[in-house]
Amino acid sequence: MKERAALIQGTRSFFISQGFLEVETPIRIPSPAPEAHIEPERAGDWYLQTSPELCMKRLLAAGCTRIFQICKCFRRHERGDRHLPEMTMLEWYRAEADYRDVMSDCEGLLHSLENCGILHGTNQAIDLTPPWPRLTLHAAFERYAPISLDQALLDDCFEEVLVHDIEPHLGQKTPVFLYDYPASQASLSRLHPDNPALAERFELYINGVELANGFSELTDASEQRRRFRIEQKIISSLGRQPGPMPDPFLADLTRMPPAAGIALGIDRLVMLFTGASRIDQVVAFSPEGL
């Protein structure tokens, strides 16, 4: 618990030193972002947030330029050695930035946290000295997967191959950014200007664990609504009831400047810095202990 507190305090100090404003947004909201792979938790007629993303982007639209937040997020049916249905999330957003800027933020943050403890790898400490390697998703499939990225998407086994064949190899000696995801795997991110089949999305991996997910933000409200409708249809096909369209967010999106943002799991960060093997070891109470 002391190590966890030190990491959170160090995280807060880093962002304040970089000119970010700490913000608070509502945890109970009328409509989360429709994402087929995430199931929100109902709270009466509303929902507990799966992420503060929509509200934080609305603050960018209102004129904020650099903001961060450490908060609780909730996702149904997420339980395992690295998953909790109630998690602590760090999110930050920067106006007039892209996903490369947020990658640099990640390097600065974790490098600044080194004095909080040793970041453990499988056999040795992880070297946090920036810059960290950057590996395209396409190259990762070529290097580690039994099939190509295109074939995995065609066979509808993208996530399975990523988790079982690629992730265990990532970030074993130094953190690595896996970047440029297929557009179909990034419903809230901006498309790559040189290749619209790709989105400017990345994930940060350390010791085979996905720690953060970031991207250059989509600011086209019409396109975002179209993508949300697709996600709602997928949710319905899975036998779930999609929530209402987040219209206030979409209205504000028309005023949002070019920006980039990221979500980083605090619980997993503590696991990595303390060498914990299960997420239960780094929280005061597990769901089963309540």
N, C-alpha and C positions, 0 to 999 in steps of 0.2 A: 504493500500500500504506500510506503514511503517512496519507493522508486516510481510508482505510478504518479504520485503527486508531483515529484520532481520533474518528470517528463512533461506533464501538463503545464506546470509553471514555466518550464523552459520553453515550451511551445508558445505560450502566450507572450513571453518576453521577446522571443524572436520576432513575432509578427508586429508587435508594438514598435520594436526598434526599426522595422522596415517601413513604418509609416502606415500600417493597416489599422483600420478602426474595428474594434470588437463590437459585434452587433448581436441582438437577440431577436428571434422571430418566433411566431406562434408554433407550438408543438401540435396542437389540434387544429386541423385545417379542413375546409369543405371539399377539396378535390386535389389529390396528389397527381403527379405526372403519370399518365397511363403508360406503364411499362410491363410487358407481358411476363418478364422473368422475375418481377418483384410483386408480391402480394401484400397490400397494406392491411393494417389492423384497424377494424372499425372502432369508433368511439361515439356511440349514439348514432346520429344521422351523419356525422362527419368522420374523419379519419385521423389517426395518429400519423405524424409525418414519417415517410420513409427516408426523407432527406429534406434539409432546409433550402434546397436548390431554387425552387420557384420563387419563394419570398426573397431570397438574397438577390436574385436577378432583378426582381422588382425594385430593390434598393439601388442597384446599378442604374436602372432606368430613371430613378428619381434623382440621380446626381452623385451618388457615392462612387468613389473611384477604386479604393482598395479596402476590402472588408474581409473579416474572418469570424468564425463562430465555432465553439465547441459545445455540442449539444447531444441530447438523446434522440435516437431514431429507432423506428420499430418496423419489423418485417415479419410476416407470418411464415411459419414452417421453415425457419432458418435456425437450425440447431445442430451443432457438431463440435469437433475439437477446435475449429476456428470460427464458429458462427454462434451468434446469440440472437434471439428474437428482439431483444432490447440491447442496443449497442451505443457506444459513445463515438460520435463522428466529429472530425475536424473538417470544415470546408472553408475554402477561401476563393475569392474572385478578384480579378483585376480588370479594370477598363482599359481599352486601347492596348490589349495584349493578345498573344496567341498561346498555343499549347507549349511552345518552346520556352516561353517566359515562365510558365508554371513548372516546367521541368527544372529550371534553374532555381526556383523557389524551393523545390523538394531537396535539391542538393544542399542549399544553404541551411534549411531547417535541420536536416538530419546531421549535417556536419556540426552545427551549433549544439546539438544535443549529445555529442560524444562524451562530454564531461559528466553526463548523467549515468554513465555505465558503459559496459562493453556490449556491442551488438554481436550476438552469437550466430555463427554459421554452423553447418553440420560438423565440420572438423576443425574450423579455425575461425577467428574473429573476422567479421566482414570489414573490408577496407572502405571507409566512407569518404575518402578523399575525392573531391570532384575534379574534373567532370566524369560522370558515369557513362558506361557504354549505352548506346542506343541501337536497338535491333528492330527492323521492321517485322511486322507479323508475317509477311510473305517469306522473308528470309528465315524466320524461326520455324515455319512449317517445312521449308526445304531442308533445314539443318537437323531437325529433331523428329518430325512426324512421319508416319508410314505412308501418308497420302498428302496430296497438295492441298493448299488452302481452298482453291476453287472446288476440288472434289469434296472436301469436307463440308462446304456450304451446300453443294448439290445433294449430298447424301444426308443432310440435316444432322451432322454429327460434329459440328464445329466446336461446341463447348466440351464435348467428351474428349476429343482429340487434344484440345488445348490443355485441359486439366490433367489428363493421364500421360500424355506424351511430351508436352512442351514445358509446362510449368515447373516440374521437378528439376529441370536443368538451369533455371533462370536465377541469377543473383546469388550464386554459391560463393563467390569470392568478393564481389563488389556489387552494389545495386545495379539493376539494369532497367532501362525503359523499353517496353515493347510498344511500338507505335504504328500509326497508319492502319487502322482497322477497316474492314469492309463497311461501306455505307449502311448496309442492313444491320450492322451490329452497333450502331451509334445514333440513336434516334434523336438526341438532343444536341448533337455536335455539328459543326460547320463542315461542309465537304471540302476536300483538298482542291485548291484552285487549279492545279496541274493535272489532276486525275479525279473526276467526280465520282468514280467508283469507290474511292477511298474517303474516309472521314479523318479529320485532324483530332484523333483520339489516341490516348496512350494509357498504359497501366504500368505502375512501378512494382517491380518484384525484388524481394530480398529473401534469400534462402528458400527459394521455391514457393514463397507465399506472396500472393497479390496484396499489396499494402494500400494502393491508391489508384483511383481512376479519374483521369482528367481529360479535358478537351478544349479546343477553341469553340466558343459558344455559337450556336445557330441563332441569328437575330432576325430571320425572315419569318414573321408571324404566320403568314399563309402556308408556308412550307411546314412550319412546326405543327399547325393544326392538321395538315394532311397526314403527317407522320403519326400524330396522336390518334387519329381516326383508324389508321392501320393497326396500331397497338390495341385499341379498343376492340377491334374485330377479332384479333388473335386471343385476347382475354376472353371474349364471349365463346370462341371456339374451344377454349379449355374448360368450359363449364362454369366460369366465374362471371360475376356481375361487374362490369366496368363502372368506375365512378364517373361523375359528370365531367364534362370538359372544363379545364381550368381557365375559364374565359377572362377573369381579371389579369391573370399572368399574360395571356396572349395579347390582351389590349396594351399592357405595359411594354411587351416585347417590341412593339413598333418603335418605341423610344429608346431602346437599350443600345448603347454604343458597342462597337466591337470589343469583345472581352474573352477571357479564358477563366476557367474555374476547375476545381478539383475537390474530391471527397477522399479523405484518408481515415482509415480505421484506427482510432486511438487504442482500442483493446489489443489489436494485432501489433501495433507499434510497441506496446508494453511487453507483449510476448517476446518480440524479437530482441528487445534490449535486456530482458531478464533471463532469456533462455528457457522460458516456459514452454512446455509441450502441448498444453491445453489451455484454451481461453478461460476456463473456470479458475485457473490459478492466478489470474490477474484482475479479477473482479471481487468485490466484497461479498456478493451473493450471486449464486447461480439461480436460474429459474426454478430448479427442482428443490432449492433450499429455502424457498419462501413459504 
